[in-house]
Amino acid sequence: MDALKALKTRRSIRAYRPDPVPAAMLDDILDCGRLAATARNLQPWEFVVVTDPSLRYRLADLIETGRFIADAPVCIVVFCRETKYWLEDGCAAIQNMLVAARAHGLGSCWVAGEKKPYVGQVAELLGVPAGVKLVGLIALGYAAGSAESPPKRPLAEIVHREKW
């Protein structure tokens, strides 16, 4: 799938088939995250790939809005070392991985991290060292069914040329 089609058809998927994600496909998605834009090329991101079902269930138990992580065959947990733009850099990596997943025919869903009360628990569960911050989690796998796209605001409504 070409990049523009992947960008325009990506949806948040919250129901997954149990089929495993091929290792080469997963590595390509992670590589796309690694290649994201990053302030001053600091590349502060660290990706924890969780495929163990019991560990995914424990993550899902911590995250009320991410219970579906238990059913996704993969959860990519994105952390960043603390830099001036760690959150922006981490979000860029997540967005790249979401689009790459779509391009590979996979479903994904971005689950919030940084501002949530479970930040410390997720870090502890995954053995993350101090000074590394949770950006977010990505549930990943083959979609069980299709997802309807919520309506998006029209371009003419959100674009301002030269000034507001």
C-alpha positions as CSV (number, residue, x, y, z in Angstrom):
1,M,0.0,0.0,0.0
2,D,1.4,3.4,-0.8
3,A,2.0,6.0,1.9
4,L,-0.9,8.3,1.1
5,K,-3.4,5.5,1.1
6,A,-2.0,4.2,4.4
7,L,-2.3,7.7,5.9
8,K,-5.8,8.3,4.6
9,T,-7.2,4.8,5.6
10,R,-5.6,4.3,9.0
11,R,-8.1,3.7,11.8
12,S,-8.0,2.9,15.5
13,I,-8.7,-0.8,15.8
14,R,-9.8,-2.2,19.2
15,A,-10.7,-5.8,18.2
16,Y,-8.0,-8.2,17.0
17,R,-7.7,-11.8,15.6
18,P,-5.3,-14.0,17.5
19,D,-3.0,-14.6,14.5
20,P,0.6,-13.8,15.2
21,V,2.3,-10.9,13.4
22,P,5.2,-12.1,11.3
23,A,8.6,-11.1,12.8
24,A,9.8,-9.4,9.6
25,M,6.7,-7.3,9.4
26,L,7.0,-6.3,13.1
27,D,10.7,-5.4,12.6
28,D,9.8,-3.3,9.6
29,I,7.1,-1.4,11.7
30,L,9.7,-0.9,14.5
31,D,12.2,0.3,11.9
32,C,9.7,2.9,10.7
33,G,9.4,4.1,14.3
34,R,13.2,4.4,14.6
35,L,13.3,6.5,11.4
36,A,10.8,9.1,12.7
37,A,11.6,12.8,12.8
38,T,13.5,13.8,16.0
39,A,14.6,17.1,17.4
40,R,18.4,17.6,17.0
41,N,18.6,13.9,15.9
42,L,18.6,12.8,19.6
43,Q,16.4,9.7,18.9
44,P,15.4,9.3,22.6
45,W,13.0,6.5,21.9
46,E,13.1,3.0,23.3
47,F,10.5,0.4,22.2
48,V,9.4,-2.5,24.4
49,V,7.7,-5.2,22.3
50,V,5.3,-7.3,24.3
51,T,4.0,-10.5,22.8
52,D,3.7,-12.7,25.9
53,P,0.0,-13.0,26.5
54,S,0.2,-12.9,30.3
55,L,2.2,-9.7,30.2
56,R,-0.3,-8.2,27.8
57,Y,-3.1,-9.1,30.1
58,R,-1.3,-7.4,33.0
59,L,-0.8,-4.3,30.9
60,A,-4.5,-4.3,29.9
61,D,-5.5,-4.6,33.6
62,L,-3.6,-1.4,34.3
63,I,-5.1,0.6,31.5
64,E,-8.8,1.0,31.7
65,T,-9.1,2.5,28.1
66,G,-6.8,-0.2,26.7
67,R,-8.4,-3.4,27.7
68,F,-8.1,-4.6,24.1
69,I,-4.3,-4.8,24.5
70,A,-4.9,-8.3,26.0
71,D,-6.4,-9.5,22.7
72,A,-3.9,-7.9,20.3
73,P,-1.0,-10.3,19.6
74,V,1.5,-7.4,20.0
75,C,1.8,-4.4,22.1
76,I,4.6,-1.9,21.4
77,V,5.3,0.3,24.5
78,V,7.1,3.5,23.5
79,F,9.3,5.2,26.0
80,C,11.7,8.1,25.6
81,R,14.8,9.2,27.5
82,E,14.1,12.6,28.9
83,T,15.2,15.3,26.5
84,K,13.8,18.7,25.7
85,Y,11.4,17.3,23.0
86,W,11.0,13.7,24.2
87,L,7.2,13.8,23.9
88,E,7.2,15.2,20.4
89,D,9.8,12.7,19.3
90,G,8.1,9.8,20.8
91,C,4.7,10.8,19.3
92,A,6.4,11.0,15.9
93,A,7.7,7.5,16.3
94,I,4.3,6.2,17.3
95,Q,2.6,7.9,14.3
96,N,5.2,6.3,11.9
97,M,4.5,2.9,13.4
98,L,0.7,3.3,13.1
99,V,1.0,4.2,9.4
100,A,3.5,1.4,8.8
101,A,1.1,-1.1,10.4
102,R,-1.7,0.0,8.1
103,A,0.6,-0.2,5.1
104,H,1.3,-3.9,6.1
105,G,-2.5,-4.6,6.4
106,L,-2.5,-4.6,10.2
107,G,-4.7,-2.8,12.6
108,S,-3.4,-0.7,15.5
109,C,-4.5,1.6,18.2
110,W,-2.6,4.3,20.1
111,V,-3.2,4.2,23.8
112,A,-2.3,7.2,25.8
113,G,0.7,7.2,28.2
114,E,2.4,10.3,29.4
115,K,-0.5,12.0,31.3
116,K,-2.1,8.8,32.7
117,P,-2.0,7.5,36.3
118,Y,-0.6,4.1,35.2
119,V,2.7,5.5,33.9
120,G,4.7,4.3,36.9
121,Q,3.0,0.9,37.0
122,V,3.7,0.2,33.3
123,A,7.3,1.2,33.7
124,E,7.7,-1.0,36.8
125,L,6.0,-3.9,35.1
126,L,8.4,-3.7,32.1
127,G,11.5,-3.1,34.1
128,V,12.1,0.4,32.7
129,P,15.0,2.4,34.3
130,A,14.5,5.7,36.0
131,G,14.6,8.8,33.8
132,V,12.8,7.1,30.9
133,K,9.2,8.3,30.3
134,L,6.2,6.5,28.9
135,V,4.9,8.1,25.7
136,G,2.2,5.6,24.8
137,L,1.3,2.1,23.8
138,I,0.4,0.6,20.5
139,A,-1.9,-2.4,20.2
140,L,-1.1,-4.2,17.0
141,G,-2.5,-7.1,15.0
142,Y,-4.9,-8.3,12.4
143,A,-8.2,-6.5,12.7
144,A,-11.2,-8.6,13.7
145,G,-13.7,-7.0,11.4
146,S,-13.6,-3.5,9.9
147,A,-13.6,-0.1,11.7
148,E,-15.8,2.7,10.7
149,S,-14.1,6.0,10.3
150,P,-15.5,8.8,12.4
151,P,-16.2,11.9,10.4
152,K,-13.3,14.3,10.1
153,R,-13.6,18.0,9.9
154,P,-13.4,19.3,6.3
155,L,-10.1,20.8,5.2
156,A,-11.7,24.1,4.4
157,E,-12.9,24.4,8.0
158,I,-9.4,23.9,9.6
159,V,-7.0,25.6,7.1
160,H,-6.1,29.3,7.6
161,R,-3.9,30.9,5.0
162,E,-1.4,33.6,6.0
163,K,-3.4,34.3,9.3
164,W,-6.4,33.1,11.2
